[in-house]
Amino acid sequence: MSLLGQSVIGSLETAEKYSPWFSSGSDAATFLLQIQHQMSGVSITVTIQHKNTEEADSAATTAATFSSASGIGTYAKAASGLKELVRFRYDISASSDAWMHFRMLPPIWQPN
């Protein structure tokens, strides 16, 4: 059995986590967060960050943010004005050993 996505345990996830940078397919896109399993007491906030290739990681700015997602389902967030590179910042909020399993689906790039 293959389990696609990320599993997080609240007591072990105390700081923000980042995805790798990936190339932007356009200057606008819809991003999809899918929460597949979770215990009560855990939520996730996903921030979509972007920057140009020559900029340092610390120069990344926020393009859009998923509000605190705390239920099983798929959440969509549109972003525009995207630069050359995009990544996700994950902020987990959980009590004790609460856990969740989620994944980011491929972006739906909008034509320029």
Backbone bond lengths (Angstrom), bond angles and torsions (degrees), N, CA, C in turn:
res aa  C-N    CA-C-N  psi(-1)  N-CA   C-N-CA  omega(-1)  CA-C   N-CA-C  phi
1 M - - - 1.442 - - 1.520 108.97 -
2 S 1.300 116.03 135.71 1.459 122.21 178.92 1.523 108.62 -108.34
3 L 1.329 116.47 133.17 1.453 121.88 179.83 1.516 108.36 -116.39
4 L 1.325 116.56 103.49 1.456 121.34 -177.81 1.518 110.11 -86.13
5 G 1.321 116.15 137.40 1.447 120.55 177.28 1.514 111.45 122.70
6 Q 1.332 115.41 -161.23 1.461 122.72 -177.97 1.516 109.16 -124.57
7 S 1.317 117.06 133.86 1.454 121.59 172.48 1.516 107.99 -107.32
8 V 1.323 117.24 135.77 1.455 121.61 179.54 1.521 109.31 -131.11
9 I 1.331 115.43 144.65 1.458 122.48 177.05 1.517 107.06 -116.15
10 G 1.325 116.64 125.82 1.454 122.67 -172.64 1.508 114.97 -50.50
11 S 1.313 118.69 -47.02 1.460 120.43 -175.27 1.524 112.31 -69.92
12 L 1.336 118.03 -15.60 1.464 121.65 -178.76 1.526 112.41 -100.73
13 E 1.311 117.81 -12.60 1.466 122.45 -174.49 1.521 109.85 -107.94
14 T 1.309 117.30 82.74 1.466 120.27 -174.66 1.520 113.21 -99.34
15 A 1.290 119.29 -15.63 1.467 121.89 -178.05 1.521 109.43 -124.21
16 E 1.314 115.10 166.71 1.458 118.83 177.92 1.528 109.88 -66.84
17 K 1.308 115.12 153.28 1.466 122.92 177.21 1.526 107.48 -123.42
18 Y 1.343 115.98 153.70 1.455 121.17 -178.27 1.526 110.67 -127.31
19 S 1.328 115.69 145.12 1.463 120.56 170.82 1.524 107.43 -82.19
20 P 1.320 117.69 166.89 1.472 119.50 171.74 1.531 109.57 -67.71
21 W 1.324 116.17 156.73 1.465 120.78 173.68 1.524 109.06 -69.05
22 F 1.325 117.92 145.46 1.460 121.68 172.89 1.522 108.68 -139.53
23 S 1.327 115.73 155.49 1.464 121.54 -176.79 1.519 111.14 -68.79
24 S 1.301 114.87 138.74 1.451 120.90 176.30 1.524 108.80 -75.87
25 G 1.316 116.93 135.07 1.459 120.72 179.38 1.524 112.72 -90.21
26 S 1.326 116.71 -4.08 1.452 122.57 -176.55 1.522 107.71 -176.13
27 D 1.310 117.34 177.52 1.460 118.23 177.33 1.527 112.13 -93.01
28 A 1.347 117.55 3.94 1.464 121.80 176.44 1.530 109.37 -147.35
29 A 1.326 116.07 145.52 1.461 120.30 -178.83 1.520 110.29 -159.91
30 T 1.330 114.97 161.28 1.456 121.69 169.28 1.523 106.48 -109.73
31 F 1.321 116.14 127.59 1.461 122.59 -178.78 1.519 108.85 -105.97
32 L 1.337 116.44 144.81 1.456 121.45 -176.06 1.528 111.21 -124.92
33 L 1.324 115.48 125.91 1.459 123.88 174.96 1.519 107.40 -107.44
34 Q 1.332 116.83 126.45 1.458 120.90 179.56 1.527 109.08 -118.08
35 I 1.325 116.31 116.23 1.463 121.19 174.58 1.519 106.42 -94.37
36 Q 1.332 115.59 119.38 1.460 120.42 -174.08 1.526 113.06 -96.51
37 H 1.325 117.73 -39.17 1.462 122.38 179.96 1.526 108.24 -147.20
38 Q 1.314 116.04 149.17 1.452 118.52 176.49 1.523 111.12 -167.68
39 M 1.317 114.83 157.66 1.452 122.22 171.34 1.524 107.34 -98.05
40 S 1.321 116.57 161.83 1.459 118.83 175.19 1.526 108.80 -68.82
41 G 1.301 116.91 152.05 1.456 121.03 179.07 1.512 114.61 91.92
42 V 1.331 117.74 12.21 1.467 120.25 178.78 1.530 109.20 -133.63
43 S 1.326 116.39 139.44 1.465 121.45 175.29 1.522 108.42 -144.71
44 I 1.310 115.00 163.77 1.463 120.83 -178.22 1.523 109.13 -134.35
45 T 1.309 115.79 139.98 1.464 122.34 171.47 1.524 106.63 -116.28
46 V 1.321 117.01 125.26 1.467 121.76 -179.97 1.524 108.51 -112.10
47 T 1.324 114.95 123.68 1.458 121.56 177.90 1.519 108.60 -106.93
48 I 1.333 116.82 130.88 1.460 122.12 177.86 1.524 106.78 -92.90
49 Q 1.332 116.59 116.68 1.456 121.74 -179.66 1.522 109.72 -109.36
50 H 1.341 115.92 154.31 1.469 119.44 178.93 1.522 109.78 -147.90
51 K 1.335 114.37 158.65 1.467 121.54 178.76 1.517 108.72 -164.00
52 N 1.329 116.43 168.05 1.458 121.29 172.85 1.521 109.24 -88.40
53 T 1.319 116.48 160.10 1.457 122.36 -174.52 1.519 113.08 -56.75
54 E 1.320 117.52 -41.05 1.463 120.49 -174.69 1.532 113.10 -79.27
55 E 1.313 118.53 -7.71 1.462 121.71 -178.53 1.528 111.60 -84.13
56 A 1.314 115.91 151.07 1.468 121.20 176.06 1.527 109.50 -72.23
57 D 1.333 116.42 157.80 1.462 120.36 178.31 1.523 111.34 -56.81
58 S 1.310 116.63 -35.25 1.463 120.82 -178.94 1.530 112.53 -67.28
59 A 1.320 117.65 -14.38 1.469 121.91 178.99 1.531 112.57 -86.68
60 A 1.326 117.20 -1.78 1.463 120.43 -179.11 1.524 110.56 -61.40
61 T 1.315 115.92 141.24 1.456 121.51 177.46 1.526 110.06 -119.13
62 T 1.308 116.18 162.86 1.461 121.89 -178.12 1.527 110.27 -84.37
63 A 1.324 115.66 126.58 1.467 121.25 175.90 1.525 110.51 -92.16
64 A 1.329 116.53 -37.15 1.469 122.29 -179.96 1.522 108.15 -168.28
65 T 1.323 116.37 163.06 1.459 121.68 179.48 1.519 110.09 -137.74
66 F 1.338 115.86 131.20 1.459 120.07 170.18 1.517 106.40 -72.92
67 S 1.316 118.34 132.94 1.454 119.18 175.25 1.526 107.83 -64.29
68 S 1.286 116.78 167.70 1.460 121.10 -176.24 1.527 110.41 -57.88
69 A 1.329 116.50 108.23 1.461 122.62 -178.26 1.530 108.87 -89.71
70 S 1.321 116.26 127.12 1.456 118.66 -175.68 1.524 113.72 -137.61
71 G 1.311 118.14 17.10 1.457 120.73 178.37 1.516 110.62 -135.93
72 I 1.316 116.27 154.90 1.464 121.04 178.58 1.532 108.21 -64.64
73 G 1.321 115.88 133.80 1.454 120.78 -180.00 1.510 111.31 151.61
74 T 1.320 116.02 -174.49 1.455 122.62 -179.75 1.522 108.74 -114.69
75 Y 1.334 115.74 130.25 1.457 122.98 -178.21 1.523 108.12 -115.29
76 A 1.325 116.93 138.05 1.468 122.08 -179.66 1.520 109.91 -115.22
77 K 1.335 115.37 145.03 1.463 120.89 176.82 1.520 108.01 -144.89
78 A 1.334 116.27 126.17 1.464 121.88 177.97 1.522 109.21 -91.06
79 A 1.319 115.91 145.16 1.466 122.07 176.24 1.520 107.89 -139.97
80 S 1.329 116.06 145.01 1.462 120.26 178.06 1.522 108.80 -136.39
81 G 1.333 115.84 169.27 1.457 120.45 -177.73 1.517 112.68 71.38
82 L 1.330 116.46 26.12 1.466 120.78 -176.92 1.521 111.59 -68.92
83 K 1.316 115.08 142.43 1.463 121.74 177.10 1.531 109.27 -88.87
84 E 1.325 118.23 -161.57 1.467 123.03 -172.05 1.529 114.34 -70.67
85 L 1.330 117.95 -34.47 1.464 121.83 -176.47 1.522 110.67 -122.89
86 V 1.332 115.43 145.00 1.464 121.96 -178.38 1.527 108.44 -131.61
87 R 1.345 116.73 146.56 1.466 122.01 171.54 1.522 108.11 -149.43
88 F 1.338 115.12 168.16 1.454 121.48 178.09 1.525 109.67 -112.21
89 R 1.321 115.52 140.44 1.462 121.69 171.64 1.527 105.94 -110.44
90 Y 1.335 116.49 127.89 1.458 122.30 -179.10 1.522 109.43 -108.70
91 D 1.320 116.99 124.29 1.460 122.67 174.00 1.523 107.58 -116.47
92 I 1.330 115.68 117.12 1.459 122.18 -176.58 1.522 109.03 -100.21
93 S 1.312 116.39 133.82 1.454 122.04 174.28 1.521 107.00 -121.34
94 A 1.333 116.68 118.63 1.463 119.49 -175.75 1.514 111.10 -150.40
95 S 1.303 113.92 155.10 1.452 119.95 173.99 1.532 108.52 -102.07
96 S 1.291 116.30 134.58 1.476 125.32 178.26 1.521 112.44 43.48
97 D 1.316 117.18 -121.12 1.467 121.31 -174.31 1.521 113.58 -99.72
98 A 1.320 117.75 24.50 1.463 120.42 177.13 1.528 109.03 -62.02
99 W 1.308 117.08 145.37 1.466 120.77 -176.44 1.526 110.67 -132.69
100 M 1.320 114.96 163.89 1.464 122.08 175.66 1.526 108.95 -151.13
101 H 1.324 115.48 153.94 1.465 121.73 174.45 1.525 106.76 -125.37
102 F 1.337 116.38 124.72 1.461 121.21 -176.95 1.518 110.18 -140.50
103 R 1.317 115.56 167.83 1.458 121.08 171.92 1.517 109.59 -152.08
104 M 1.321 113.95 152.92 1.468 121.22 173.48 1.526 106.94 -97.18
105 L 1.318 116.47 123.66 1.459 121.13 178.42 1.528 109.08 -80.79
106 P 1.336 118.19 161.10 1.468 119.66 179.82 1.531 111.29 -58.39
107 P 1.332 117.33 138.60 1.471 120.20 179.33 1.528 111.69 -63.02
108 I 1.315 115.74 150.77 1.459 122.04 172.48 1.523 106.19 -100.00
109 W 1.340 115.50 100.15 1.462 120.90 -176.34 1.511 110.31 -76.22
110 Q 1.320 116.76 137.20 1.454 122.99 178.75 1.530 108.76 -92.74
111 P 1.326 118.35 141.27 1.469 119.14 178.58 1.532 111.09 -64.49
112 N 1.328 115.53 145.17 1.478 120.32 178.08 1.504 110.67 -75.40
